Amino acid sequence: MSTASAAHEVLAVVFQVQPQQARKPQLSVLLWERAMEPQRGAWSLPGGQLRHDEDMTSSVRRQLAEKVDLRELTHLEQLAVFSEPSRVPGPRTIASTFLGLIPSPATPELPGDTRWHPMSALPLMAFDHRPMINHAHARLVAKMSYTNIGFALAPKEFTLTTLRDIYAATLGHQVDPTNLQRVLARRGVITPTGTTARSGRSGGRPAALYRFTDST
């Protein structure tokens, strides 16, 4: 079957680093539960069919806004094409995936069938959506090492401890805040704001606040 006769869908892998009670923050992905067959009850990436009158980026933004009321993306980029002929039941459907990021302070209101799932405990996934998530995560991890993409997961201003937690949650291993500061400062990615965070209940010296130099 030719590509011209195939349907085309766009799917978004949206990540956010979320706090966990009595645990370190975790990288989570946004999923919605299928209410109809095929694979009713399995979890899917948000998205849907590409319209004839829209480009793929406009389509994925529209569908995130319409279907899961998500409008707070700080980063969105196209990733890969999944074109296995039998990837979904029925007519052949080609999928283009996108990587989306939301900063950790954001708390978008989600429909009842949509929720965040930690990368470390993904539920039963529909079709080929788990490989899509793994591919997007690998892309994010790689870009954390050579770009300033961390700005899209972090607050506008942050302590080094907060930034360490975001990097550790994303990369999946412990990160030393001093080394992180040294590397990012040498690359010109972060800069001190000249202000400090509020002291916690335990008191102590207020931590310095930083920001990303830019978000491009």
N, C-alpha and C positions, 0 to 999 in steps of 0.2 A: 504493500500500500504506500502511496507517495505521501510525502510530508504535506503537500497541498490539500489532501483530503482528510487530514487528521485534525482533531480538535486541539486546542491549545489552552492550557490553564497556567495561572501564575500562583505560586505558593510562597509564603513568607515564613522564614525562620527568625522569630523575634526573641532576642535575649535580653535579660535584665539580671543584675546582681541584686539578690534580695536578702534581707536580714532573716536569720533563723533564731528562734528562742533557744537560749543557752548554747548556741552553736555558732560557728563562723558563718558569715554570709555565703550563699551558694548561687552559682549561675543557674538561672531557670529559663525555660522556654515556654512560649505561649501556645496552648493547644486547645482545640474544641472537640467535644465528644459527639460522635456521629449518632444521630437519632433515627436514621433510616438505613436500610440495606443498600448496597452491600457493606458488610463489616459493621453493622450496627453495634454501638457500644465501644468501638475502638476510638482512639484519639487521632486527630488529624491536624495538619498545619492549616492555618487560616489562609483563605484565598478562593479562587474560583476561575470560571471561564473568562478568557480574554475576549472583549468585544471587538467588533470590526472597526469601530470608530475611535479606538484608544491605543496608545502605546503601552508597553508592559509596565513601565514604572508608574504611569498614571493609573493603570488598572489595579496594581497591587495596593497603592495608596487608597484608592476608592474602596476596595473591598475590605481593607483593614478598618476603615472608618465606618462603612455600612454594616459589616457583619459582627465586628467585635468592638466597635466604638473606640478604636485606637487611633489617636491623632498626634501623639507626643513623640514620634520618632525623631531621634537626633542624628541617626545615620541610616541610610538605605542604599544598598548596592546589589546589582545583579550578580548571581553566582554561576550556576550551572544549568544545563539542559538535561533532563531525564527523558529518554526517548525509547526505552524498551517497549516493543510492540504490545506486550501483554502486561504492562505495569499496572493497569486497572482493568476491571471487567468491562465488557461492552466495546463500543467504538474506540479505535485507537486515539489516545490522548497524550500529547506531549506536554511536559511540565517544565517551566522555567522557574528556578528558585531565586529568592532574594534573601539577603542578610539584613535584618533590621535590629537596631539597638535603642534601648530606652535608658535614661539615667536612673540611678538607684533611688533618688528621692521621689520620683514620679509614682503616683498611685492611680492609674486609670481605672475607671469603673468598667467592669466586664459583665457580659451577659451570664446567665446562670449556667450555661453549658460550656463556658470557657474559663480556663484557669491556668495558673503558672505551675509548671512541674520542674523540680530540680533535675539537672542533667544526670545526677547520680542515681536517680530513681524514676526513669521514664516508664510510663504505663504501656499497655498493649497498644501498638501503633498500627494504623491502617496502611495498607498498600506498601509503597516504598518510602514512606515518610521518615522512618528512622535513619536510613542511609542519608537522606537529605539533611537531617539534623546533624549527623556526624560530620558530613562534608562542610556544613556551615561553621560548626564549632572549630574544625581544623583550620579553616580559613581565618576565623577570628583570632585563634591562638597565634598563627603565623604573623598576622598583621600587628599584633600587640608588640612584637619584637622589633619592628622596624618603622612603624608609623605612630602617629599620635591618636589612633582610633580609640584609645582609652577615654578620651574626653567625652565620648558618647555614652559611656557607662557611669561616669562620675558626676557628682554635684558640680556646680560652677566653681565653688571654692571647697577645699578639702584639706584635711590633715594628711600627713604621710601615712599614718596608721590606717585611715580610711582608704587611701589609694592602694596601700599594700593589700588590704582585704579584697579590694576589687580585682587587682591583678592575680592574687592567689586563687580566688574563686574562678576566674576565667581560665587561668593556665592549669589549674588542678594540682598545684603543689605550693609549698610554703615559699614566701618571698621575704627577703630581708629588706626592711624599709630604708636602711641607710644605703645599701647597694642600689636599691631602686631609685632613690633620690639622686645618687651620683650618676647613674646611667642616663636618667631622663634629663637632668640638668645639663649634662655634657652635650646631649643632643639638642638642647634648647627647647625641649618640649614643655617643661613646666617652669614656672617662675613664682617667687614668693609674692604675696599680696601686701606684705608689710603689716598685716593684722594677725590676731590670734583667735583661736576658738574659745568659747566659754569654758570655764573650768568645770569639771564634773563634781559629783557629790563628795568625792574623796579629796578634792582640792588639788594642790600641786601646781606646777608651772603650766600655764596655758600653752597649748601646742600651736605652732606657727601654721598659718593657712597658706595654701598654694592654689594656683589655677593653671590650666593649660594655656600655653602661649597663644595658640589659635585653634580653630576647629575645622581646619581644612586638610 
